[in-house]
Amino acid sequence: MSAHPASADPSQSIGERLRGVLSPVLTPFDAEGLPSIPRLTKHCRWLIRQGVSLALFGTNSEANSLSVAERRGLLDTLLEAGLPAAKMMPGTGACALPEAAELTRHAVQAGCAGVLMLPPFFYKGVSEEGLYRAFATVIDTVADARLRLYLYHIPSVSQVSIGFGLIERLLHRYSGVIAGIKDSSGDWTHTRALLDAFQSQDFDVFAGTETLLLPTLLHGGAGCITATGNVNPTAIVALAQSWQDAGAAAQQLELNATRAIFQRYPVIAAMKAAIAWQSGDAQWAAVRAPLIELDRFQQGELQHALTAIGFRIDDAASLSAADDTETAFAAAGL
């Protein structure tokens, strides 16, 4: 392996680190099953207006159902549309290390604030040494002083854990490059242990769900990177901004109740169904196989449950692509 790359110099950072609330941005699809650029652009602009930064190409973006070319092209398109790179943390993990390096290099060269990287996830039961070599290979291949890499720990899906020993080794070799972690274990004990072990080492810990936002912030964490930031950003950002106030615990309970409704269903399909319902744009409900949409009964249940708690997506009409050529052609059967 090569020597420690030049990317270790923190003075060459591409800007302020992201904190607060990020969301793995949902990827809308058009009637042909291709990523819908009009809808995605509108959604990203809407999230920025709500105070949410963009964890593009995460789990809830269906990123591992997108090709490398699609991810690269969508990032370029969003930047060309004026979305701020300084508010972006694209997912660049891939089973093939050359693909992970390509996506990471592309994001860094585009000026993104950081990248969120899954470990290679096809092979299970791999060693700490193997995972260390994988991350080191990507970092050494990119070899860019601007790289800020956030580890993505989601063992329930990847079945590959990012252990404390691995984090320690990466921080020792790549101080200033390894910037933090998204902990999607869903286990507060694990998140708390990460905070206790690493926050003194310039290592930002993000909870992987808003249900752990308040305790994470109380113990010095950076915030959360959360799926339901796509549909409930106003309330989540409000807690991130007022977590030291007297009403913070009550706010957390309200967030938990909303999240629990979405988690009764496959979450990606449920969030897309909610946007389709509230925006009036039925195409928003589309997912890419192997995922499937909620059926009519599930949609009705979801709408009833959300209505009962007074849920609404602020300015949902702005997410509709009803006036775009793409949707008009689809409606005409063209």
N, C-alpha and C positions, 0 to 999 in steps of 0.2 A: 504494500500500500504506500501511497505517496506521503510525503511529510505533511504536517499540518498546513492546510491551505491558507492563502492570504485572507480568506474570508473571516478570520478570527478577529480582525480589528474592529471593535465596536464603534470607533469614531467614523467608520465608513457606512454606518447604518443608513438605510433608505428613508428613515423618518421615525416618527414616534410609533411605539408599539401599540397595537390595537388592544383596547380594553373595553369592558362593558358587555354589550350584547351583540353577538354575531349570530347569523342564521345560515345554515346550509341551504342555499337558495333552491327552491323547487324548480325543476326544469319542465316548462310546459311544452306540449307536443301539438303539432298541427294535425289536420285530418289525414295527412300522409304518413304520420308517425315520425316526422322529423322535428327537431327542436324548433319551437316557435319563437323566432327572434323578436317580433313585436311584443308578445306577451312577456318574455323574459326581460326585455329592456324596461318595460313599464313596471314590472314587479321589482326589479333592482332599484329603479328610481324611487319607487314607493317605499321600499325598505330604508333607503338612505334618508328619506324625509322623516321617517319614524324614529331615526336615531340608531338604526341597526346597521352594522357592518356586514360585509358579504363573504361568507365562507362558501364560495362557489364550488361546485363539484364535490360536495360531501355525500354522505350516505343518503340523505333525503333529497339530494339532487339527482338520484339515480345515476351517479357518476360512473359506477362500474358497469352500467349498461350503455355508456357513451364511448365512442372511439376516441383515440388520442387526437385524431384530426378534428372531431367535433368539439372536444374540450379546448383545443388551441384556437379553433375558429370562433367559438363563442366568446372566449376571453377577448380576442382581438376586436370582435364586433362591439362588445360592451364598452371597451376602452374608446373605440372610434365614436361611439354614441355619447361620450363625455362622462361616463361613470368613473369615479376617482379610484385610481390604482391604490392610493394610500388607504382606502377603506376595504381592500380585498385581501382575503387569505384563501386562495384556491387550493382545493385538494389535488395533490400530485402523486399520490401513492399508486403503485401498480405492481402486479406480480413480477413483471419483467423489468429488471433494473434499468435497461436502456430507455424504456418508456418513462419510468419515473424520473430519470435524469433529464430527459427531453422536456417533459412537462414542467419540471422544477426550473430548469434554465429559462424556459420561455416566460414563466411567471416572474422570475427575478429580473430578466431583461425588460419586461414590461413595466417594472417599477412597483410591483405588488408589495404590500407591507410584510407579507410572510407567506409561507406555504404550510398546509396541513397534510401530514404524510402518514398514511397507513403503512404498517409493515407489509412485506410480501405475505399474502394470506392464503395461497393455495395449499402449500405444504404445512401440515400440522405437526406439533411436537418438535419443532426446530429448536436449536440451542440458542443460548444467549450470544455465543460467538457468531453464529450464523446471522442473527439479526443485527448484531453490531457491524459485521462486514457489509451487510446490505445497506444500512444507513450511511456508513462511511464511504462506500462506493459512490453513492449518489452525491454526497457532499464533495468528495474529491473530484468527481467528474465535472460537476458544475463549477467548482473552484471560483466562486464569485464573492467578493467582500460584502455584497449586499444581502446575501442569503440569510434569512431568519426562518428556521425550521421548527415547526410545532409538531410534536409527536401525537399520533392519534391512537388512543387506547380504547378499543371497542370490542372486548373479547367475546361478547355474546354473539356478534356477527362474524368477526374475522377468525375467531377461535385461535388467535395468536396474541399472547399477552406481551405488553411492554413492561418489564420488571424494573425494580428499583436499581438493581445492579447494572442493567443496560443503560439506564438514564445516567447513573454515576459515571460510567465509562465514556459515554458520549459527551457529557459536560466537561470531563477532564480533557478530552482530546480536542473538542470543538467548542470551547468556551466562546460565547459571543455569536455562535451560529445556532446552536440548540437553544431556542428561545422559550419553549414551554411545552405544555401538553393539554390536549382535550381529553378529559377523563370521562368516558362514556360507560364506565363500569356500572353506574347507577347506585353505587355503594358509598355512602357518606364516609364510612370508616376508611375506605381506600383513598378517597379524595382528601380527607383530613390528614392522612399519613403522608401523601404527596406534599401537601402544604407545609407540614412540619419538617419534612426532610429536605426540601429543595428551594423554598422561597427565599432563603438567604443567598442563593447562588444565581440570582438574576434569571430565574426560571418561573415563568408565569403559568399558573394553574387555572384552567377554565373547567367549570363543571359542564358536563354534556347534556344537562337538562336544567330548565329554570326551576324545577322543584328543589334543587340544591343551591339556588342562587344566593339566598340570604346567608346561610351558614358559610358558603364559600367566601363571600365578601367579608363577613365578620372575622374570618380567620386569615385575611390577607390575600385572598385569591383575586384573579384578574376579572372574573365575570363568568359568563356562560356562552356556549355555542350550542344553540338549541333549535330543534326542528320547528317547534311551534312559534318561534319568532317569525315564521312565515305568515302566521294568521293572527297572532295575539301580541304584536310587537309593542303596542302602546303601553299595555299594562306591565309587560316585562321590563321595558326601558324605565318605566316610572319607578319600579322597585330598585333597579340598578342605580338610579339617581337619588333615591330617598331612603336607602337601606339603613341609615343611621337614625331615622326619625321614629317616633313612638309607634306609628301605625304600620311599621314594616312587617311585623309578624302576621298581621291580618292580611296585608297585601300578598304575602307568600301563600297563605292558605287559599286565597282566591285564585292565584295562578295554578296551584295544585289541582283545584277543582276543575278548571278548564282543561288542563292537560289530561286529567283522568278521563274526560269524555272522549277526547281524540284517541286515547290509548285503548278504548274499547274495540277499536277497529284497526286494520292495517293503517299505520299513521300516515304514510305518504298519500295513499288513496283518500283517506279521510280529509286531510288538509286540502288536497286538490278539489274534492267534492265541496268543501266549505267555500272555497274561492269561487268555484263555478256557480254555486247557489247565490252567494251574496253579490257577485259581480254581474250576474245575468249572462255570463259567457260559458255555455255548456262545454265547450272544447277544453276548458281548463281541467276538466275531470280526467283527461286522458293520461294514462301511464304507459310505460314501455314494458313489454313482456320481458321477464316472466311475471311481473306484477299485473294485477287486474284491478279494474275500477270497483267501487262499492256498487252493490246492486240497488235497485229502487227501494227495497225494504230498508236496507242499511242507511241509504241516503235520508229517508224519512225519519228514521230513529235519530240519526245524527242531528238533523235540523230541529227536531222536537226538543232534544236534550239541550242544544245550544240556545234555542229560543227561551227555554225555561230559566236559564241563568242570565238572560239579558245580553248574550254575546252578540257582538257585531264587529265586522271588519271595517274600520274607519276608511272612508273614501274608497270603498270597494269598487265603485264604478270605474275608477281610474285604472283598474287592472284588466278591464275588458278589452278585447281586440275586435269588438263588434264592428268598428268602423274601418278596420284594416282590410286591404284587398284579399289577404290570405283567407280571412273568415268569410268574406262575401263570396269568394269562389267556392269554398267548401259548402256553403249554404245552397248555392246554385247547382251543386253536384258536378262542378267542373274540376 
